[in-house]
Structure formats: C-alpha cells, structure tokens
Amino acid sequence: MSAPATRADWAAPRRGFRRDAPSPPSQDDRRRRAFVAAARHSRLVRILRFVAPTAALVAIAAMILFALFNPFRRQVGDLSVGELSVDGTKIVMNHPRLTGARRDGQGYVVNAAKAIQDITHPATVELIEIDGDVAMADNSRLRITAATGVYDSVRQLLTLSKNVHLRSPNYDVTLSSADVDFKGGLYNTNEPVSVVTDNGATIRADSASARDNGGELTFIGHVHSTFAGDADAPSLSDLKGPAK
C-alpha cells in the first residue's frame, strides 16, 4: 500500500502536462510575412490596372459595334436604348425603344425588355418581351405584344412568336406567330387565329391576314364564328374580313 501524498508532493511540478509557450516570431518570420503581404498587394494592383482599362475598352467597343451594326439605323425613326454589353459576337441592349412613322404618316412604337444582335448578322435583331403599338386609319391604336420576335431592318419586318396578341378597341386577336410589315401596314399569320370582339363574338380560323395595320381582317380556311345573340353583334363583314 503506497504512502499518502504529502504537501511537498502536491507542490512539486507536474511533468508530462506542461506546454511550452509559443516563442515570439523571429525577425526573419516578420520579414517573410511582410514580403508575402506586399507581393499579394502588388498582384491586386496589377489586376486592377488591367481590369479597369479593359472594362472601359469593352464599353467603348460596345458603343462602336452598336453604331456600326445597329439594325435600326436603316429605319426612319428614333431609337433609344439602355445599357449596352457585349457577349462574344452579340451585342445586348436593354430596354430598346423604336419610334417611327409609316408612309401614310401614322406613327408606331416598338418597345422590348431586351434586344440581342449578332454582329455577324447585322440586318436582324432578336427582341425579348415586345410591347408596341401602331396607329390605325381611324386614329385608334393597335397594341402588339409577344414573348419574342425578330426584326429585319432591310424589309422593316417584325416576326412575332409565342403569346402574340393584337388588341384594338374593337377586337382582341390571339396568335402563335405573326409577321408585321411596318412599311406596308400588313399583318399575316399561317397558324390558327382566334378573335374576340368587343361585343362578345368569337371567330376562329386556320390563318389570317390584315391590311391597314389591322383595320381590315381576312380569315382563311375553316372559319368558325360564334355570336352572343345580340342584334348589334358584329358580323364578319363588320370586321371587313371576308372569309375565304
């Protein structure tokens, strides 16, 4: 049986559990750390010196490319755009707005959330979220909306696709696609079309075309019409659209 520990035993230093305090960094360590920090700062300065001028050059290049390849420059009208950016061979324009006048003096406006132009195809531009309107012969407005579209500046032709709507005070036309000829005031679709008039009549057809910026409609192939039973409900002739 071992003897009980004495006060001297408790006072004796314990071995095996003591950790030596870390020694302060040497002069060489401090110099090494300072050198690493200075090298890191120098790299950051070099990167910033390269990035800042490059960003400025990209912005200038975007403006130059837009001026050279702007598809709207052939269009008689006024164009305004938001921010410009370059993605490879494509110029991205935010919130483009085109205003102009047709040969008959009536005006039109084409707005979009975004326009994308490939500089290898300078005559066309892709439009996203289109919302425009065109003056009609009776001075009313025809509103044009679509999810996407492609504008051809040579032919002044806007090809609309996905959720296409033409809205006037007299009718609402729903289409899958449509071609809008700003120069001639002509509209055309080779896909099914549905029309709802302000009197509640509905007209469906395999395809349709319009003249006078939507003032005269022509329905083609398997035309079906439903009227609301009102004596004042419009007929096909009221829409100036003879079925064929």
N, C-alpha and C positions, 0 to 999 in steps of 0.2 A: 504494500500500500504506500503510495507516494506521500511525501510530506506536503502539508498545505502551503500555498504560496504566501510569501511574506510581502511586506510593503516594498521592500527593495526589489522583489521580482516584478511587481506591478510597475514600479518606476523605471525599470530597465527598458531601453529602447527595443521596439519590436522589429524583428528582421523579416524580410521577405514581403512586406506590405508597403514599404516606403517607395514613393515615386520621386524621382529626381525632378526638380523644377526645370522647365524648358529654358535653355540658355538664350539670351537675347540675340537677335540676328547680328551677324557679323557685318563688318563694313563691306565685305565682298557681296554678301547677300543683299544688302540695301542697294548697292550699285547695280546688281543684276536685275532687281525688281524695277528700279528706275529706268534702266535701259529697255526692258520689255514694255513698260508703260509708254515710253517715248516712241518706240517702234510702232505700237498699236495706234497711237495718235497720228503718227506720220502716215500710216496706211489709210486712216479715215480721211485725213486731209486730201490725200491723192485721189481717193474715190470721189469725194465731193467735188474736187476740181474737174473730174471727168464727167460726173453725172449732171452737174448744173449746166455746163455748156451744151451737153448732148441733149438735155431736155429742151433747151432753148432752140437748138437746131431742128429737133423734131417738130416743135410747134411752128417754126418758120417754114419747114418743108411741107407741113400740112396745109398751110395757107397758100403756098406756091402751087402745090398739086391741085388744090381746090380751084385756084384761079385758072390753071391750065386745063383741067379736065372737068370743070363744073358742067354738068349736063344741062343745067338750066340757062346757060349763057345764050343758047340759041333761041330761048323763049323770050318773046317780048313781054316783059313784066318785071316785077320787083321781087327779089329773093332775099330773105334774111335767115340766118342760121344761128344756133347757139354755139356750144363748144365744138371744136374740131379735134379729132385724134386720128392716128394712123395705125393700122393693124396689117402689117405685111404690105400687100398691094392694094389694100382697101382703105378708103377714107370714110370715117364715121362722122356724121353730122347730127347733132342733137337739135331737136325741135325746128326743123326746116319749115319755112312758110313761103309759099309762092303765090303771088297775086298777079293777075294779068287781065287782058281784055281780048275777046274774040273779034272776028272780022266785022260782026254786026254791032260792035261797041259794048256788048254786055260783058260784065266782069265775072271773074271766077277766083276762088281761093282754094289752095291745097295746103293743108297742114298735116304734119306727121310727127310722131314721137321721135322717130329716128330715120335717117337716110344713110344707106350704105352703098358706096360706089367703088367698083373695082377699076383702077386706072387702066387696066388692060382692055376694058370695055367702056370707054368714056362716054358713049352715047346713051347709056342706060344707068338707072339708079334704082336700088331696091328701097321701098318705103315700108315702114312699120307703123301700125295703128294710124290709119289715114282718116282724116276728118276734114272734108271740104264742102264747099257749096258753090253752085253755079246759078247765075241769073237766068230766068226763063223769059219767054217772049212777053208774058203778061206782067213782067217785073216782079213776080214772086220768086222765091228761092228754092232750088232743089238741093237738098243736103245729101252728100255722098259719104258713106262710111264703109270701111273694110279693115280686116285684120292686117292684110299685107297687099302689096302691089308693086308693079314695076313700071317706071316712067321711061318712055322712049322720047328723047328730046328731038330727034330727027323728024319723027312723024307726029310729035306732040300727042302721043297716045299713052293713056294710063290704063294698064291691065290690072284689074282688081281681082282678088281671090280671098276666100274664107270670110264668111259672115258679111256678105255685101248687102248694103241697104241703100235704096234711093227713096228719099222722103220729100214729098211736096205737100202743099196744103190740101191737095185732093186725093192723094193715094200714098201707100207705103209698099214698096217693091222689095221682095227678098230674093236674093240670088246666091248661087255658089260662086259665080265668077261673072265678070263683065269687062268689056272694052269701052273706054271713054275717049272719044275723039274730040279734043278741045277745039281743034281747028274747024271741024265741020259741024260740031254740035250733035254728033251721032253717038248712040249707045247700042251695044249689041251683046247678046249672050247666046251661046249654043247649048246651054244647060237649062234644066227646068226652072221656071219662074213662078212666083206667087205674088199676087197683088191684092191688097185690101184697100178699098176706097173709104173715103170719109163717111159715106152713107151705109157702110157695113157690107157692101157687096164684095165677093171674093172671085178672083179669076186665076186659073192655073193653066199653064201651057208648057209645051216641051221646050220652047225657046221664045225669044222676043227681041225686038229691036225698037229703037226710039229715035225720033227726029226732034229738031228744035229744042235740044237739051232737055228732053223728057216731056215736052209739051204734047207730042203725038206718039202713041204707043201702038205697036203692031205685034200681035200674038201669033205664033206659028205652031201648028201641029197639036192635035188632041187638046183643044181649048175647052175648058170646063169653067162655067160661071155659076155662081150662086148669089141670088139677090135676097135682100132682107124682107121682101114682101111689101115694101113701101112703094107707093105710086111714084114717088120722087126719086127712087133709087136709080142710079146711073145704069146705062146700058153700055155695050161695047162701043157704040158709036159716040157716046158721051166722052169716052176716053180717046176718041179719034184713033182707035186701034182696031181696024178690021181684021177679023180672024182669017187665017189662011190655011 
